[in-house]
Amino acid sequence: MVDTFEIESDARMTEFKGKVIGLDTNKVLVYIDHENRVVYLWRGKKASLFKKLMGTRVVAKLSDTYRDYRIRPITEGKEPASFHELIGTPRDKR
């Protein structure tokens, strides 16, 4: 199971229940992979610096809730294959 959130400029997390949202170069997204115990913080290239900083703060707070999960920050274009498999996008096409 994967929980998906978008980080808003005011540090709110908007949840997308029941679906994994696709990548958008203007967004900062959080994917919580419960099966593998990983929290991915994905930062789009065109996302504002402020959103990127808010994403880092939000994920730091999430680490209190998900103590045994690894935190994996990811920059757009440098995603590991396991991340693309998780969200169902081909590595070379987004």
Secondary structure, 3 states (H helix, E strand, C coil): CEEEEEECCCCCEEECCCCCCCCCCCCEEEEEECCCCEEEEEECCCCCHHHHHHHHHHHHHHHHHCCCCEEEEEECCCCCHHHHHHHCCCCCCC
